[in-house]
Amino acid sequence: MIDFKRLKDDFHLPEGVTYLDGNSLGPLPKTAAARMAAVMQAEWGDMLITGWNRAGWMDQPRRLGDRIARLIGAEPGHVVLGDTLSIKVYQALAAALALRPDRKVILSDTGNFPSDLYMAEGLIRTLDRGHELRVVAPDKVSDHITDEVAATLLTEVDYRTGHLHNMAQLTEKAHNSGALAIWDLAHSAGAIPVDLQGCSADFAVGCTYKYLNGGPGAPAFIYVAPRYADRVDPALSGWLGHAAPFAFDPRYQPGPGIERMRVGTPPVLAMAALEAALDIWDRVEMDAVRARSIALSQRFIERVERACPTLTLASPRDPENRGSQVSFRFEHGFAAMQACIAQGVIGDFRAPDIMRFGITPLYLDEADIDRAAAVLAKVMAEKQWENAEFQQQGRVT
Ligand SMILES: *Cc1c(COP(=O)(O)O)cnc(C)c1O
């Protein structure tokens, strides 16, 4: 049994804030500040350059990768951290296309996060070999997996609606058509149980600053299935993916397995904060998190639907088809969310009309859900979105 009450106590949550935006940026683990301070003083400060060996900085991207592997059903030794998710999307896609040189179609869906699509388009331009990015409705992906498709590039959980793709089925269909399956786990890792190995996924990527609570700008991760790990040709052939970085060989030779997906110097300080978050995740089973996420989500949907008839549920009603977020459509969603935030209930807004609430059982309980629903109900009943102060947009929504 997981003691969720104790887990919540492991996070710093500001007084008066009910935080339903851990799907964008997870909160601070209480031990992270001390952990970072120790790395700064005892490692960077006192060890200087020797920290790469003595403090194990160079192995950190693999060590932390193994801890994430447990959460996403990956084989140990096949996940590595570094860079940002957009970069990891590019690497995975480039590797997949090189494994299917005779095919030209990358299949994605309209629910995918724009950066994934932008990176695919950029890669297509760079390769200049006539590839096509085919973007179809999320429920039509399966129908479009044909023998033209080199790779599917799908985000398992839709960032706006929370719609959950069936990873096992779509991967199987891709394989039956001779295509490779790349999964973006941005809204899956730490949100729902993932079984990369069981689904035979070929590549997976994700970030660590959302559900995993690694902190703003925490590094991304990439998984390459063992059957391809020693075969993929790295498009971003940086020195730390080289077989012998310190041989300073002018010719690039890829390192063994997942090591070749490293690019440059790892973000040691950022990984210290992530490590503190992973200390918490090490104590957690994803099945229990999922069960509690569903219970809290159902509670939130019931309360909001009862009190706010003008909001339309944008997320799938069946929890089996939903990740760990609940979204509602509302024309004035941006201002309504600003009004909620002004009253300490933090969710976010995704254009054009989605109010999004992340359900994160590590630090949310029934009282938080009830408070969030009550504040939202008040905002709606009083039409607080009409207030001009809530209509000002910052750079980040
Ligand atoms: C959050 C998110 C990103 C962000 O990419 P970064 O390079 O980390 O900024 C990319 N793709 C998806 C699907 C996301 O949800």
The ligand as an SDF file (V2000), in Angstrom:
LIG
                    3D

 15 15  0  0  0  0  0  0  0  0999 V2000
    5.7690   19.2430  -23.1880 C   0  0  0  0  0  0  0  0  0  0  0  0
    5.9400   18.6320  -24.5270 C   0  0  0  0  0  0  0  0  0  0  0  0
    7.0350   18.9520  -25.3380 C   0  0  0  0  0  0  0  0  0  0  0  0
    8.0260   19.9970  -24.9160 C   0  0  0  0  0  0  0  0  0  0  0  0
    9.2730   19.8070  -25.5030 O   0  0  0  0  0  0  0  0  0  0  0  0
   10.5700   20.5030  -24.8700 P   0  0  0  0  0  0  0  0  0  0  0  0
   11.6040   20.3220  -25.9050 O   0  0  0  0  0  0  0  0  0  0  0  0
   10.8600   19.7940  -23.5780 O   0  0  0  0  0  0  0  0  0  0  0  0
   10.2440   21.9430  -24.6100 O   0  0  0  0  0  0  0  0  0  0  0  0
    7.1820   18.2780  -26.5400 C   0  0  0  0  0  0  0  0  0  0  0  0
    6.2760   17.3370  -26.9450 N   0  0  0  0  0  0  0  0  0  0  0  0
    5.2140   17.0080  -26.1830 C   0  0  0  0  0  0  0  0  0  0  0  0
    4.2610   15.9730  -26.6510 C   0  0  0  0  0  0  0  0  0  0  0  0
    4.9960   17.6690  -24.9700 C   0  0  0  0  0  0  0  0  0  0  0  0
    3.9170   17.3940  -24.2410 O   0  0  0  0  0  0  0  0  0  0  0  0
  1  2  1  0
  2  3  1  0
  2 14  2  0
  3  4  1  0
  3 10  2  0
  4  5  1  0
  5  6  1  0
  6  7  2  0
  6  8  1  0
  6  9  1  0
 10 11  1  0
 11 12  2  0
 12 13  1  0
 12 14  1  0
 14 15  1  0
M  END
$$$$
